Every structure is written in structure tokens, then in C-alpha cells.
Amino acid sequence: MDNNCKTKYPILLVHGTGFRDRTHFGYWGRIPKALEKEGSILYYGRQDSWGSVEHNAQTLKRNISLILEETKCEKLNVIAHSKGGLDMRYAISSLGIENCIASLTTIATPHHGLKTMDLLWKLPRFLFQFAAFFVNGCYKLLGDKKPDFYAVCHQFTTHGAAIFNKQNPDSSAVYYQSYAAVMKNSFSDLLMFWTHLVIYLVEGENDGLVTPSSAQWTNFKGILRGATGRGISHADEVDVRRMNFTPKKQAGRVSDIREVYIEIVNELKKLGM
């Protein structure tokens, strides 16, 4: 085992919407094993798949308290994907755990909402309520304690995001950084074909769910682009396929998503975190 990713504080991985932290076929693909091989000590957020930001933040706060008690560490470094970044920002800024968090790295988090969701939100409200009835019911069966599809969709609007950002400013006690990614076109990842196409027509380049302009937050590190022509999708960002993009390295391009996480954690180590 190497120590390139042996940080001062453990790493907490916080998942996004629609998935849970599971032992088999985990949300983060091969990434955890790659980080542990490099010396990282990892923990997981274990919040609801479709819980509101407020509900999930409460869960994260409780879990973080348990982790700190177990490890006897003062703080954690957090890497959050998609909505998980909003869950953590709320926990830090509104639930008073800023002194428990050394850093927050967000990957494709919709910090500024989506104009596409703004358009969808203009649809008759009963359609969202109808969808929420089925989504919430299904995810309760899958383990969610308090799924709230309706609230989450509103939190993804630009209006909802603007209110959220005003109420949850960055904490001076936490180091923040953010990343975005983009697909080359809608055929790059058939799992995200329709979502990418719709968002592209409304807002331009995106990763299948989130645009770079929405993902850009404090200390923006740039847009992740794949070493092949297909780009990097929202699913690729957490290694859903368990495959490299290409075995060949290319300057400024990502050939293996695991390398991105190793670089992120290695930089946190260099910063003394």
C-alpha cells in the first residue's frame, strides 16, 4: 500500500440522488479500492436517495458525529457527487458542523440549479405530485427513510438554488473546491441520452444532468474531459461502468476516473488535510 492518499483526516464520500451506499455494486465503483490502496481511510454518507437537502443533511450530521467519535479525529475531508454536495453544504452552513469538516470537494453538484428544471417546473403541479407518489413509494421500499421527490425537484430549479446559496454561504473554516464534466454528445452515454439531449438544447454542454456553469463553485478546478471522444458523463464521474475510458494517457484529459480522485486526495494531503 502506498501513502499518496494518506490524509491527516479520513475521507467521507457522499453520494448523489437516486442511489444509496450499498456493499454490493457500490455507488463509487472502483474508486474506494483505488483510494484505499493509496492509503486513504474511507467512510460513506449513507443518506437517503431522494431525501430533501434538509433531511439528508441531518443524517450526514449524525453519521459524521459517529465517525469522529469512532476515529478520534477532529475533522473529515468530504468528496461529494451531484446533490450530495448540496446536502453537505447545508450541513456545514446551517447545521453548525463547519468545525468538523476540513474540506469539501464537489463533483458535478448543481450549485446554481438548472434552467431545464425551471421549464419542467412550469408543468402542472399535479404531474410532479403524481411522480412523487410513485418515486417516494419505491424508494421507501429500497430503504429511504423520508424520500421527497417533489422537494428535491424544486431544489434543482435556479430559483431554489439562489435561495439555498443565499442561506448557505461558504464557511471560512472549510476549504472548498469544485469540478464539472461534460459529454461530447448525447450518444456518448446511452444511459443519459435523453437527459443530455434535453439539457443541451436548453442550456448547452453538460454531463447528462448538470452543466459546468451550475457545477462551478468556490475554487473551481475546471471541466473534466475524457481522453476519448465520448467525454465524461454524470455516471462516469462515479465509475458506474467500472471501465477506463482508454489505456492511453493524454495531457489534460482523463483516461481513468480513479486517477482524478487519487489526485484530489493527494492534493488535500499536500495541503495538510
C-alpha positions as CSV (number, residue, x, y, z in Angstrom):
1,M,0.0,0.0,0.0
2,D,1.3,3.5,-0.9
3,N,0.7,6.6,1.2
4,N,-0.1,9.1,-1.6
5,C,-3.6,9.5,-0.3
6,K,-3.0,9.0,3.4
7,T,-4.5,12.3,4.5
8,K,-4.4,13.8,8.0
9,Y,-8.2,13.4,8.2
10,P,-10.3,10.5,6.9
11,I,-12.3,10.8,3.7
12,L,-16.1,10.9,3.6
13,L,-17.7,10.0,0.3
14,V,-21.2,11.5,-0.1
15,H,-23.4,10.1,-2.9
16,G,-25.9,11.9,-5.1
17,T,-29.6,11.4,-5.9
18,G,-31.2,8.1,-6.8
19,F,-28.7,5.8,-5.2
20,R,-27.7,4.5,-1.8
21,D,-24.4,3.4,-0.3
22,R,-24.5,-0.4,-0.7
23,T,-22.0,-3.1,-0.1
24,H,-22.6,-4.8,-3.4
25,F,-22.3,-2.7,-6.6
26,G,-21.5,0.4,-4.6
27,Y,-22.2,3.9,-5.9
28,W,-18.5,4.7,-6.3
29,G,-17.4,1.8,-8.4
30,R,-13.7,1.0,-8.2
31,I,-12.8,4.4,-6.7
32,P,-12.8,3.4,-3.0
33,K,-10.4,0.4,-3.5
34,A,-8.1,2.7,-5.5
35,L,-8.1,5.3,-2.8
36,E,-7.6,2.7,0.0
37,K,-4.7,1.2,-2.0
38,E,-3.1,4.6,-1.9
39,G,-3.6,4.9,1.9
40,S,-7.0,6.6,2.3
41,I,-9.3,5.8,5.2
42,L,-12.8,6.0,3.8
43,Y,-16.4,6.4,5.2
44,Y,-19.7,6.9,3.5
45,G,-22.5,9.4,3.8
46,R,-25.4,6.8,3.9
47,Q,-28.1,9.4,3.4
48,D,-31.4,8.8,1.6
49,S,-31.5,8.5,-2.2
50,W,-34.3,11.0,-2.6
51,G,-34.3,12.8,0.7
52,S,-34.5,16.6,0.7
53,V,-31.4,18.5,1.3
54,E,-32.5,19.4,4.8
55,H,-33.3,15.8,5.7
56,N,-30.2,14.3,4.2
57,A,-28.0,16.9,5.9
58,Q,-29.4,15.9,9.3
59,T,-28.5,12.3,8.5
60,L,-25.0,13.3,7.5
61,K,-24.5,15.3,10.7
62,R,-25.4,12.3,12.8
63,N,-23.1,10.0,10.8
64,I,-20.2,12.4,10.9
65,S,-20.6,12.6,14.7
66,L,-20.4,8.9,14.9
67,I,-17.4,8.7,12.6
68,L,-15.5,11.3,14.5
69,E,-16.2,9.5,17.8
70,E,-15.0,6.2,16.3
71,T,-11.8,7.6,14.7
72,K,-11.0,10.2,17.4
73,C,-10.3,12.6,14.6
74,E,-11.2,16.2,14.8
75,K,-12.4,16.6,11.2
76,L,-13.2,14.9,7.9
77,N,-12.4,15.6,4.2
78,V,-15.6,15.3,2.2
79,I,-15.9,14.4,-1.5
80,A,-19.5,14.8,-2.7
81,H,-21.0,13.9,-6.0
82,S,-24.0,15.7,-7.5
83,K,-26.7,16.6,-5.0
84,G,-24.5,15.2,-2.2
85,G,-22.6,18.5,-2.4
86,L,-25.8,20.4,-1.5
87,D,-26.5,18.1,1.3
88,M,-23.1,18.7,2.7
89,R,-23.1,22.5,2.2
90,Y,-26.4,22.7,4.2
91,A,-24.9,20.5,7.0
92,I,-21.9,22.7,7.2
93,S,-23.6,26.1,7.0
94,S,-27.0,25.5,8.6
95,L,-26.4,22.7,11.0
96,G,-23.2,24.0,12.6
97,I,-20.7,21.3,11.7
98,E,-18.2,23.6,10.0
99,N,-15.6,22.8,12.6
100,C,-15.9,19.1,11.9
101,I,-15.1,19.5,8.1
102,A,-11.6,20.2,6.8
103,S,-12.6,20.3,3.1
104,L,-15.5,19.9,0.8
105,T,-14.8,18.8,-2.8
106,T,-17.9,18.8,-5.0
107,I,-18.1,17.0,-8.4
108,A,-20.9,17.9,-10.7
109,T,-23.0,19.4,-8.0
110,P,-25.9,21.6,-9.3
111,H,-25.0,24.6,-7.1
112,H,-26.8,27.0,-9.3
113,G,-29.7,24.8,-10.3
114,L,-30.8,24.0,-13.9
115,K,-32.7,26.1,-16.3
116,T,-34.1,22.9,-17.7
117,M,-35.7,22.2,-14.4
118,D,-37.2,25.7,-14.4
119,L,-39.0,24.8,-17.6
120,L,-40.2,21.5,-16.2
121,W,-41.4,23.2,-13.1
122,K,-43.9,25.2,-15.2
123,L,-45.7,21.9,-15.9
124,P,-49.0,21.3,-14.0
125,R,-48.0,20.7,-10.3
126,F,-50.1,17.5,-10.1
127,L,-47.7,15.9,-12.6
128,F,-44.8,16.3,-10.1
129,Q,-47.1,15.2,-7.2
130,F,-48.1,12.1,-9.2
131,A,-44.5,11.2,-10.0
132,A,-43.5,11.9,-6.3
133,F,-46.1,9.4,-5.1
134,F,-44.5,6.6,-7.1
135,V,-40.9,7.6,-6.6
136,N,-41.3,8.1,-2.9
137,G,-43.1,4.8,-2.5
138,C,-40.5,2.8,-4.5
139,Y,-37.6,4.3,-2.6
140,K,-39.1,3.7,0.8
141,L,-39.2,0.0,-0.2
142,L,-35.5,0.4,-1.2
143,G,-34.5,1.8,2.2
144,D,-35.1,5.6,2.2
145,K,-36.4,6.9,5.5
146,K,-38.0,10.0,4.2
147,P,-37.9,10.4,0.4
148,D,-39.3,13.7,-1.0
149,F,-39.1,13.8,-4.8
150,Y,-41.2,17.0,-5.0
151,A,-38.9,19.0,-2.7
152,V,-35.7,17.7,-4.4
153,C,-37.0,18.8,-7.8
154,H,-37.7,22.3,-6.6
155,Q,-34.3,22.5,-5.0
156,F,-32.9,21.8,-8.5
157,T,-34.5,24.9,-10.0
158,T,-32.4,28.1,-10.4
159,H,-34.8,29.9,-8.1
160,G,-34.5,27.2,-5.4
161,A,-30.7,27.2,-5.8
162,A,-30.5,31.0,-5.5
163,I,-32.4,30.9,-2.2
164,F,-30.3,28.0,-1.0
165,N,-27.0,29.8,-1.8
166,K,-28.1,32.9,0.0
167,Q,-29.0,30.9,3.1
168,N,-25.9,28.7,3.0
169,P,-22.8,30.7,2.3
170,D,-19.4,29.1,2.5
171,S,-17.8,28.7,5.9
172,S,-14.4,30.3,6.4
173,A,-13.4,27.2,8.4
174,V,-13.7,24.9,5.4
175,Y,-11.6,24.6,2.2
176,Y,-14.0,24.3,-0.8
177,Q,-13.2,23.2,-4.4
178,S,-15.4,22.1,-7.3
179,Y,-15.3,20.2,-10.5
180,A,-17.5,19.8,-13.6
181,A,-17.6,17.3,-16.5
182,V,-19.2,17.1,-20.0
183,M,-20.2,14.5,-22.5
184,K,-19.2,15.1,-26.1
185,N,-22.7,14.5,-27.4
186,S,-25.9,12.7,-26.4
187,F,-24.6,9.4,-27.9
188,S,-21.6,9.4,-25.6
189,D,-23.5,7.6,-22.9
190,L,-26.8,6.0,-23.8
191,L,-27.8,5.8,-20.2
192,M,-28.0,9.6,-20.3
193,F,-29.0,10.1,-23.9
194,W,-32.4,11.8,-23.3
195,T,-31.4,13.9,-20.3
196,H,-28.2,15.1,-22.1
197,L,-30.1,16.0,-25.2
198,V,-32.8,18.0,-23.5
199,I,-30.4,19.9,-21.3
200,Y,-28.1,20.5,-24.2
201,L,-31.0,22.0,-26.2
202,V,-31.9,24.3,-23.3
203,E,-28.5,25.1,-21.7
204,G,-25.6,23.8,-23.8
205,E,-22.9,21.3,-22.8
206,N,-23.5,19.1,-19.8
207,D,-22.6,15.7,-18.3
208,G,-26.1,14.3,-18.8
209,L,-27.6,16.0,-15.8
210,V,-25.5,19.1,-14.7
211,T,-24.0,21.9,-16.7
212,P,-20.5,23.3,-15.9
213,S,-22.0,26.7,-15.1
214,S,-24.1,25.1,-12.4
215,A,-21.3,22.9,-11.0
216,Q,-18.9,25.9,-10.7
217,W,-18.4,26.8,-7.1
218,T,-15.6,28.1,-4.9
219,N,-12.1,27.2,-6.2
220,F,-13.4,25.8,-9.4
221,K,-10.8,23.4,-10.8
222,G,-12.2,23.1,-14.3
223,I,-14.1,20.8,-16.6
224,L,-13.1,17.1,-16.7
225,R,-12.9,15.8,-20.2
226,G,-12.3,12.2,-21.3
227,A,-9.3,11.1,-23.3
228,T,-11.6,9.6,-25.9
229,G,-14.2,11.4,-27.9
230,R,-17.2,10.4,-25.7
231,G,-16.4,12.8,-22.9
232,I,-17.4,12.1,-19.2
233,S,-21.0,11.6,-18.2
234,H,-22.6,12.0,-14.8
235,A,-22.5,8.2,-14.4
236,D,-18.8,8.1,-15.5
237,E,-17.9,10.5,-12.7
238,V,-18.6,7.8,-10.1
239,D,-17.3,4.9,-12.2
240,V,-20.7,3.2,-12.9
241,R,-19.2,1.1,-15.8
242,R,-16.1,0.0,-13.8
243,M,-14.1,0.7,-17.0
244,N,-11.3,3.1,-18.1
245,F,-12.0,5.5,-20.9
246,T,-8.8,4.5,-22.6
247,P,-5.5,2.9,-21.5
248,K,-3.6,5.7,-23.1
249,K,-2.9,8.9,-21.1
250,Q,-3.4,12.2,-22.8
251,A,-2.3,15.5,-21.3
252,G,-5.2,17.4,-19.9
253,R,-7.6,14.6,-20.4
254,V,-9.0,11.8,-18.1
255,S,-8.3,8.2,-19.1
256,D,-9.2,6.7,-15.8
257,I,-11.7,8.4,-13.4
258,R,-9.9,6.8,-10.4
259,E,-6.9,8.9,-11.2
260,V,-9.0,12.1,-10.7
261,Y,-9.9,11.0,-7.2
262,I,-6.4,10.0,-6.3
263,E,-5.2,13.4,-7.5
264,I,-7.8,15.2,-5.5
265,V,-7.0,13.4,-2.3
266,N,-3.2,13.7,-2.9
267,E,-3.6,17.4,-3.2
268,L,-5.6,17.5,0.1
269,K,-2.7,15.6,1.7
270,K,-0.3,18.2,0.4
271,L,-2.5,21.0,1.9
272,G,-2.1,19.3,5.3
273,M,-5.6,18.0,5.4
